[in-house]
Amino acid sequence: MANAAERVYSLIEETVKAQGVSLWDVRFLKEGANWYLRVFIDKQDGIGIDDCTAVSHAIDPVIDEADPIDKSYYLEVCSCGIERELVRDWHFSWAVGKAIKIKLYKALDGAKEFSGTLKSASDTVVLETQNAEMTFQKADISKAYLDDFEN
């Protein structure tokens, strides 16, 4: 169902921008018996409940008209948060120079988690830690997110 999230992302991106916020990510996932379409938004001075409500009202008819998902689901619009997850290529580019944490699928030198300053990101992610500069393949990263305590 990852394609459903991508279809919705493309569908609502301009509508979200028109609300004065940016679209961070869209996820379509099952929790228990229910499906959720989560739309993560952001803006420079932070997201409030009024932003979430405005975006929800703006995108709901766009999604309903296109009908890209063939299941019942709950629509949730929320902030991407302080420790926002870095998923898309532009997320990594945006985070260069910021403190991030990386979790790997497999341990490297006995560790699966690393934190430091993101130096660069393309096919590889270069992280400056306290001890060294480390390079990771994006495919080896299970999760990357801003380090709230450092930003």
Backbone as CSV, one residue per row, in Angstrom:
resi,resn,N_x,N_y,N_z,CA_x,CA_y,CA_z,C_x,C_y,C_z
1,MET,0.806,-1.206,0.000,0.000,0.000,0.000,0.849,1.271,0.000
2,ALA,2.157,1.120,-0.096,3.020,2.303,-0.149,2.669,3.155,-1.367
3,ASN,2.231,2.515,-2.449,1.858,3.271,-3.641,0.662,4.174,-3.380
4,ALA,-0.241,3.758,-2.492,-1.393,4.592,-2.142,-0.911,5.895,-1.522
5,ALA,0.055,5.818,-0.640,0.599,7.018,-0.003,1.257,7.929,-1.036
6,GLU,1.990,7.354,-1.974,2.642,8.158,-3.013,1.618,8.823,-3.924
7,ARG,0.560,8.083,-4.257,-0.502,8.670,-5.091,-1.135,9.856,-4.370
8,VAL,-1.421,9.694,-3.091,-2.029,10.773,-2.321,-1.068,11.943,-2.197
9,TYR,0.210,11.663,-1.952,1.223,12.730,-1.849,1.171,13.613,-3.097
10,SER,1.238,12.988,-4.264,1.213,13.737,-5.530,-0.093,14.499,-5.703
11,LEU,-1.154,13.889,-5.290,-2.490,14.451,-5.451,-2.705,15.712,-4.611
12,ILE,-2.176,15.731,-3.395,-2.494,16.819,-2.459,-1.385,17.855,-2.276
13,GLU,-0.225,17.625,-2.852,0.925,18.494,-2.595,0.613,19.978,-2.836
14,GLU,0.030,20.323,-3.960,-0.265,21.727,-4.272,-1.356,22.284,-3.362
15,THR,-2.334,21.482,-3.030,-3.415,21.925,-2.140,-2.876,22.240,-0.754
16,VAL,-1.947,21.417,-0.284,-1.333,21.651,1.022,-0.531,22.949,0.984
17,LYS,0.270,23.148,-0.065,1.058,24.383,-0.199,0.158,25.618,-0.190
18,ALA,-1.000,25.505,-0.818,-1.945,26.631,-0.878,-2.456,27.012,0.516
19,GLN,-2.311,26.126,1.469,-2.723,26.404,2.849,-1.605,27.078,3.653
20,GLY,-0.470,27.340,3.004,0.627,28.026,3.666,1.530,27.125,4.485
21,VAL,1.461,25.833,4.213,2.317,24.862,4.904,2.966,23.963,3.864
22,SER,3.956,23.191,4.287,4.577,22.257,3.352,4.169,20.829,3.707
23,LEU,4.120,20.015,2.692,3.791,18.602,2.867,5.083,17.855,3.158
24,TRP,5.190,17.276,4.346,6.400,16.559,4.739,6.342,15.113,4.252
25,ASP,5.233,14.429,4.539,5.126,13.024,4.136,3.677,12.570,4.224
26,VAL,3.388,11.445,3.580,2.087,10.799,3.646,2.332,9.324,3.896
27,ARG,1.581,8.757,4.823,1.705,7.324,5.109,0.320,6.697,5.157
28,PHE,0.227,5.523,4.584,-1.016,4.749,4.631,-0.680,3.449,5.321
29,LEU,-1.218,3.260,6.523,-0.845,2.077,7.296,-1.996,1.524,8.113
30,LYS,-1.854,0.269,8.435,-2.878,-0.429,9.206,-2.426,-0.527,10.655
31,GLU,-3.329,-0.156,11.545,-3.084,-0.289,12.982,-4.284,-1.023,13.560
32,GLY,-4.049,-2.224,14.039,-5.164,-3.050,14.497,-6.049,-3.381,13.315
33,ALA,-7.343,-3.145,13.472,-8.297,-3.444,12.405,-8.500,-2.266,11.459
34,ASN,-7.911,-1.110,11.771,-8.189,0.108,11.015,-7.014,0.556,10.147
35,TRP,-7.365,1.199,9.028,-6.385,1.815,8.142,-6.373,3.313,8.392
36,TYR,-5.172,3.910,8.341,-5.002,5.340,8.561,-4.221,5.956,7.414
37,LEU,-4.719,7.077,6.928,-3.994,7.882,5.967,-3.490,9.079,6.761
38,ARG,-2.185,9.108,7.018,-1.585,10.175,7.817,-0.833,11.133,6.911
39,VAL,-1.182,12.379,7.045,-0.572,13.457,6.269,0.227,14.306,7.254
40,PHE,1.531,14.374,7.047,2.420,15.136,7.927,2.751,16.463,7.267
41,ILE,2.528,17.550,7.998,2.756,18.887,7.453,3.753,19.649,8.323
42,ASP,4.287,20.735,7.763,5.288,21.519,8.479,5.222,22.971,8.016
43,LYS,5.675,23.869,8.880,5.923,25.259,8.497,6.930,25.833,9.480
44,GLN,7.572,26.896,9.067,8.708,27.445,9.807,8.405,27.734,11.268
45,ASP,7.260,28.342,11.563,6.967,28.710,12.945,6.141,27.660,13.688
46,GLY,6.091,26.456,13.153,5.417,25.348,13.828,3.968,25.176,13.396
47,ILE,3.489,23.980,13.590,2.139,23.603,13.192,1.228,23.610,14.415
48,GLY,0.043,24.171,14.236,-0.972,24.165,15.289,-2.202,23.403,14.831
49,ILE,-3.145,23.241,15.729,-4.370,22.501,15.411,-5.154,23.181,14.286
50,ASP,-5.099,24.506,14.224,-5.812,25.215,13.149,-5.219,24.888,11.778
51,ASP,-3.901,24.732,11.723,-3.256,24.337,10.466,-3.723,22.948,10.039
52,CYS,-3.744,22.027,10.991,-4.156,20.648,10.696,-5.602,20.614,10.216
53,THR,-6.456,21.381,10.883,-7.872,21.428,10.503,-8.037,22.011,9.108
54,ALA,-7.353,23.120,8.830,-7.463,23.763,7.514,-6.990,22.835,6.404
55,VAL,-5.875,22.164,6.626,-5.349,21.242,5.611,-6.300,20.064,5.430
56,SER,-6.805,19.532,6.517,-7.744,18.408,6.435,-8.965,18.782,5.595
57,HIS,-9.553,19.961,5.865,-10.723,20.411,5.102,-10.389,20.656,3.638
58,ALA,-9.169,21.107,3.361,-8.770,21.392,1.980,-8.506,20.120,1.175
59,ILE,-7.855,19.132,1.797,-7.475,17.933,1.032,-8.563,16.873,0.975
60,ASP,-9.476,16.874,1.925,-10.514,15.831,1.961,-11.300,15.750,0.651
61,PRO,-11.805,16.865,0.104,-12.535,16.743,-1.169,-11.647,16.332,-2.346
62,VAL,-10.372,16.732,-2.315,-9.441,16.353,-3.390,-9.241,14.840,-3.391
63,ILE,-9.034,14.288,-2.210,-8.835,12.841,-2.093,-10.125,12.103,-2.438
64,ASP,-11.267,12.606,-1.937,-12.554,11.952,-2.223,-12.843,11.914,-3.720
65,GLU,-12.570,13.011,-4.410,-12.856,13.066,-5.848,-11.978,12.098,-6.636
66,ALA,-10.686,12.041,-6.294,-9.762,11.160,-7.017,-9.941,9.701,-6.612
67,ASP,-10.357,9.478,-5.371,-10.610,8.139,-4.832,-9.436,7.165,-5.078
68,PRO,-8.217,7.518,-4.613,-7.040,6.689,-4.896,-6.886,5.458,-3.999
69,ILE,-7.739,5.324,-2.991,-7.603,4.219,-2.040,-8.913,3.434,-2.006
70,ASP,-8.799,2.123,-2.186,-10.002,1.287,-2.274,-10.416,0.662,-0.937
71,LYS,-9.978,1.226,0.173,-10.315,0.729,1.503,-10.897,1.876,2.324
72,SER,-11.601,1.530,3.384,-12.025,2.537,4.356,-10.809,2.911,5.187
73,TYR,-10.707,4.184,5.532,-9.570,4.632,6.329,-9.949,5.898,7.087
74,TYR,-9.131,6.221,8.070,-9.261,7.461,8.811,-8.190,8.423,8.297
75,LEU,-8.599,9.666,8.000,-7.665,10.686,7.568,-7.184,11.440,8.797
76,GLU,-5.875,11.522,8.968,-5.281,12.281,10.060,-4.259,13.249,9.473
77,VAL,-4.349,14.503,9.851,-3.373,15.507,9.455,-2.672,15.959,10.726
78,CYS,-1.344,15.894,10.706,-0.590,16.213,11.918,0.763,16.828,11.578
79,SER,1.385,17.377,12.606,2.727,17.935,12.477,3.722,16.795,12.280
80,CYS,4.802,17.082,11.568,5.842,16.058,11.414,6.692,15.966,12.677
81,GLY,6.546,16.905,13.597,7.182,16.813,14.905,8.628,17.280,14.942
82,ILE,9.122,17.438,16.151,10.487,17.908,16.365,11.501,16.874,15.886
83,GLU,11.231,15.618,16.190,12.140,14.541,15.765,11.642,13.931,14.460
84,ARG,11.347,14.792,13.503,10.769,14.337,12.238,11.646,13.287,11.562
85,GLU,10.975,12.297,11.007,11.691,11.231,10.313,12.124,11.719,8.934
86,LEU,13.321,11.338,8.556,13.868,11.686,7.249,13.644,10.492,6.331
87,VAL,12.783,10.671,5.344,12.406,9.562,4.473,12.755,9.858,3.018
88,ARG,12.342,11.003,2.557,12.514,11.378,1.154,13.907,11.990,0.937
89,ASP,14.387,11.932,-0.292,15.706,12.496,-0.591,15.803,13.958,-0.167
90,TRP,14.738,14.736,-0.408,14.801,16.156,-0.059,14.825,16.361,1.454
91,HIS,14.313,15.410,2.238,14.415,15.497,3.698,15.882,15.491,4.126
92,PHE,16.648,14.592,3.523,18.070,14.493,3.851,18.810,15.765,3.427
93,SER,18.508,16.277,2.247,19.148,17.520,1.785,18.826,18.665,2.732
94,TRP,17.576,18.745,3.153,17.136,19.786,4.088,17.871,19.672,5.421
95,ALA,18.189,18.452,5.847,18.775,18.210,7.173,20.299,18.320,7.214
96,VAL,20.945,18.578,6.072,22.405,18.724,6.082,22.775,19.851,7.050
97,GLY,23.732,19.551,7.935,24.170,20.509,8.939,23.434,20.382,10.259
98,LYS,22.399,19.543,10.285,21.621,19.348,11.502,22.026,18.040,12.197
99,ALA,21.733,17.971,13.481,21.999,16.752,14.244,20.901,15.731,13.950
100,ILE,21.317,14.522,13.609,20.352,13.456,13.317,20.777,12.168,14.025
101,LYS,19.836,11.239,14.059,20.114,9.883,14.536,19.790,8.933,13.396
102,ILE,20.581,7.884,13.315,20.393,6.862,12.295,20.314,5.506,12.975
103,LYS,19.343,4.699,12.547,19.251,3.314,13.002,19.467,2.433,11.776
104,LEU,20.302,1.422,11.937,20.622,0.514,10.834,19.850,-0.792,10.966
105,TYR,19.648,-1.457,9.837,19.032,-2.775,9.854,19.958,-3.784,10.528
106,LYS,21.249,-3.710,10.212,22.247,-4.635,10.764,23.307,-3.843,11.508
107,ALA,23.813,-4.431,12.569,24.839,-3.767,13.374,26.119,-3.539,12.564
108,LEU,26.755,-2.408,12.833,28.035,-2.067,12.242,28.997,-1.861,13.412
109,ASP,30.040,-2.668,13.468,30.987,-2.618,14.588,30.265,-2.727,15.930
110,GLY,29.247,-3.581,15.973,28.521,-3.847,17.218,27.438,-2.844,17.568
111,ALA,27.200,-1.851,16.735,26.174,-0.845,17.033,25.186,-0.717,15.870
112,LYS,23.935,-0.450,16.233,22.908,-0.238,15.219,22.430,1.210,15.179
113,GLU,22.806,2.013,16.180,22.378,3.406,16.239,23.582,4.338,16.273
114,PHE,23.463,5.423,15.503,24.533,6.409,15.442,23.901,7.797,15.445
115,SER,24.582,8.743,16.051,24.090,10.117,16.020,25.254,11.055,15.742
116,GLY,24.926,12.168,15.133,25.935,13.158,14.796,25.344,14.199,13.868
117,THR,26.204,14.948,13.223,25.778,15.992,12.298,25.791,15.436,10.881
118,LEU,24.692,15.626,10.179,24.607,15.171,8.793,25.465,16.084,7.935
119,LYS,26.497,15.513,7.322,27.425,16.285,6.486,26.971,16.331,5.027
120,SER,26.472,15.223,4.521,25.973,15.181,3.153,25.091,13.947,2.981
121,ALA,24.275,14.008,1.930,23.393,12.875,1.659,23.077,12.829,0.173
122,SER,23.341,11.685,-0.414,22.935,11.400,-1.793,22.575,9.924,-1.784
123,ASP,23.323,9.080,-2.480,23.122,7.634,-2.353,23.672,7.152,-1.019
124,THR,24.632,7.911,-0.503,25.195,7.608,0.806,24.896,8.769,1.747
125,VAL,24.929,8.463,3.040,24.703,9.463,4.075,25.997,9.578,4.864
126,VAL,26.530,10.795,4.955,27.774,11.020,5.688,27.426,11.722,6.998
127,LEU,27.818,11.071,8.090,27.500,11.541,9.423,28.795,11.814,10.183
128,GLU,28.911,13.011,10.742,30.067,13.337,11.567,29.679,13.066,13.022
129,THR,30.264,12.016,13.590,29.986,11.652,14.977,31.069,12.263,15.863
130,GLN,30.992,12.020,17.154,32.009,12.535,18.076,33.389,11.960,17.753
131,ASN,33.407,10.723,17.248,34.671,10.021,17.037,35.198,10.048,15.611
132,ALA,34.309,10.124,14.635,34.764,9.986,13.246,33.680,10.436,12.273
133,GLU,34.066,10.519,11.022,33.101,10.738,9.959,32.737,9.367,9.410
134,MET,31.446,9.066,9.354,30.995,7.746,8.933,30.104,7.869,7.708
135,THR,30.216,6.885,6.815,29.403,6.864,5.608,28.514,5.627,5.633
136,PHE,27.229,5.841,5.350,26.236,4.763,5.342,25.536,4.736,3.994
137,GLN,25.215,3.560,3.528,24.375,3.419,2.351,22.930,3.651,2.798
138,LYS,22.166,4.412,2.023,20.766,4.659,2.402,20.001,3.350,2.568
139,ALA,20.301,2.379,1.743,19.603,1.089,1.807,19.834,0.356,3.129
140,ASP,20.907,0.709,3.848,21.217,0.065,5.128,20.540,0.750,6.314
141,ILE,19.914,1.898,6.070,19.305,2.685,7.147,17.841,2.296,7.306
142,SER,17.479,1.839,8.507,16.077,1.495,8.759,15.279,2.729,9.147
143,LYS,15.940,3.691,9.810,15.255,4.911,10.224,16.285,6.009,10.430
144,ALA,15.940,7.204,9.979,16.770,8.385,10.207,15.823,9.509,10.638
145,TYR,16.230,10.259,11.646,15.373,11.335,12.136,16.203,12.406,12.828
146,LEU,15.614,13.610,12.932,16.299,14.697,13.603,16.508,14.338,15.058
147,ASP,17.641,14.760,15.590,17.945,14.531,17.003,17.454,15.751,17.764
148,ASP,16.279,15.641,18.356,15.597,16.717,19.052,16.498,17.417,20.074
149,PHE,17.348,16.681,20.747,18.157,17.238,21.812,19.310,18.081,21.297
150,GLU,19.616,17.964,20.015,20.746,18.685,19.456,20.336,19.888,18.611
151,ASN,19.096,19.940,18.151,18.657,21.030,17.251,17.997,22.149,18.013
